[in-house]
């Protein structure tokens, strides 16, 4: 009781009657309708409430049409009652048992590996990725996501992240000047970080991210890094998402909670990147640098020295 709404009897594509508060057991329709000669297909249908438990069973049975206590049938010409023996079948018409499954959507980190170092001025730096996985029961749609930004100068311990890394005073907005939300390689939206009373966030709303039942959608968060560089010599930056801050739906717009419930994914970031003030360029003798010896006069293209440049963290241009 209470798990289903609007128990409809539909015949020939027309809803004959609706019982808004259906109960487990007998539900009686008292509406009169007329059947035309030939075959008319009828069905019993219901609306299932969102809070039903998964794996509940539901079944509908039309009680024996040949029993006058269950059905009242009359001839449309003269109104004479149709006797039980004129109605086939004489027994109940039982539908198949259905198992109720619940729509679901889970969130986890995915799609971007940790451990890359970017320098100031880098655009579209991949920071953190997330996977949204819809359950087998229904397609899901995400319409809004609130992202939390993190920054710390010491990402080697969870204490450094937990202390103030996601707080309003972290200054992450001075390092990550724009945040881009991608569905795979497709840009969905770009936002600036907003400093709140307790956190620095970016709100992506007006989304329409469809996730078919039983499939996964990878969302990537990229950022533009300020040309002013990191707050510290090396900053670790990351994004996290509270599952309560993901707005999702299924079916005809029914609200869908994201699992795990009320959990911040990447809260003590394991997927983070490093922002550095600059890269380095080193020059060293190559392994096959020519050894000391005699050089014959008139030799063309004689190699006297071999060096090897190694660039880290960024590209370099050598002008002279």
Helices and strands as residue ranges (DSSP letters): E 4-11, E 14-19, E 42-48, E 57-58, E 61-62, G 84-86, E 93-94, E 98-99, E 105-109, E 117-119, E 125-134, E 140-152, H 158-164, H 172-175, E 176-183, E 186-191, E 194-195, E 200-204, E 209-211, E 216-225, E 234-242, G 243-245, E 246-250, E 254-256, E 258-259, E 264-265, E 273-276, E 280-285, E 307-312
